[in-house]
Amino acid sequence: MNSKQSSGAVDKDASKPWLSIVIPVYNEEANLPELLQRCTSVCEKLDKPYEIILVDDGSRDASVEIIRSAVSEHEDTIAGVFLNRNYGQHAAVMAGFAHAAGDVIVTLDADLQNPPEEIPKLLVPIEEGCDVVGSVRMQRQDNLFRRLSSRIINKAVQKATGVMMTDYGCMLRAYSRQIVNAMLQCREHSTFIPVLANSFANRTAEVQVAHAERSNDDSKYDIWKLINLQFDLLTSMTTFPLRLLSILGGGIAMLGFMFSMLLFLMRFAYGAEWAAEGVFTVFAVMFIFIGLQLLALGLVGEYIGRIYNDVRDRPSYFVREVIGTSGSGAIAASMLDSKIIDLPAERRA
């Protein structure tokens, strides 16, 4: 850890930050300088203690060097968390949560599509007692495919969770300390943070925010990453696909049974020639057994899904290095005395 600190930094660290901004970073060298300047400007206007935690998710460009430079210039307010490889956005955010010390934690993408200037809007409902505050992107600047897929996913999440939030895909969100602590105690390897947070929240709110065009690079989510994200989302919030398999299996078995009864009656009424010498009967029996197999597979899958939810306790990421004085050592040590995070010794002190 970088040990150089000014006396002002020590004083600020002595008073725990009220606001923590967690930003996952993956190959964002083009956006980081402007992002840090704008975030710092917004936080200074709040006139409350704050910290900005940059979580490098295995970047291969100059993002690491930019983060190190920013920490060396602003040790009292900026910290860098470096993962040893790319684990994905949500794992990086969880790593940031583990090192955040604020009473309020805001998550923000590093691509500047969500303007940092919108952060104060999220803090108003939090100060009014909300546990989770989501944001709704107005006049989205994404392509048609992403808008349509986002709309479908939002509807599915609303149906599965019963929480009527509009835009689950927007990373600009605010969480209370209690909600973040609850999420840090969870052991899911594949999780979807907005859904997980809402499962613990008592009061939620949404605010409308601006949405900017992606200026310096393309989205880090290609089609396959989006598909994987949707599978993580679906399996982390519901066992409905397994139940659907059981329902489909039972339906097919029932149809097969009804079809065999129809063939049995028609054979007596019109003779063996009508049933094509038993070929249709074979199909009917096959439908029954295929349906029963799917039904059994669905029931087994239901139990396996429950076991999987209970026993998956693998590390979600590995922290290679932490620099800066985010003031979160005590919280990280108290919350992470588990297998999820491997903190350096100096951060556990």
Summary of the structure (lengths in Angstrom):
residues: 349
radius of gyration: 25.8
end to end distance: 12.1
largest distance: 99.2
contacts: 1122
relative contact order: 0.15
helix: 54%
strand: 13%
